[in-house]
Amino acid sequence: PILDKNTSLSKAVGGRSILAYGQPPNPKQILTHTKLQISNTDKGTKPCHKHRCQLCPHIYSGNTITGPNNVTYNIKGNFTCSSTNVIYAIFCQQCPSALYDGQIGQSTKTFRRT
C-alpha cells in the first residue's frame, strides 16, 4: 500500500496498515437528507399573498439582489413577508446609492407595525 512506500507515513502508523471499507448508503440515507433541500426555483424572496398583508406590495420578488455598488448577491433561501429571522435591505428610490440593512428575529409583519 501507499503507506508502506512513504517512510514518514509508515513510521506514523507503525508499519501496520489496516484496510477498511465504509458501509454503502442504505435507502433511508439516499432518500432523506439532514439539510433542507431547496431547489434553485424556490430560492429568493416573494410576497406571501395573504389577504390583508400590507407588505406584499413592497416585497422584491427575485433570487438575487444588487447593492448600491453594483455588487450582486444570491439569495440562498426561500423568504416571504411572513418569514422570521430575516436579514433585510431597504433601498431608497430617491437616492439609489443609499442602502439600509438590518436584522429581525420576529416576523417582518411585526417589523412593519413598529
Helices and strands as residue ranges (DSSP letters): H 2-5, H 7-13, H 27-31, E 44-45, G 56-58, E 64-66, E 72-74, E 78-79, E 86-91, E 99-104, H 108-113
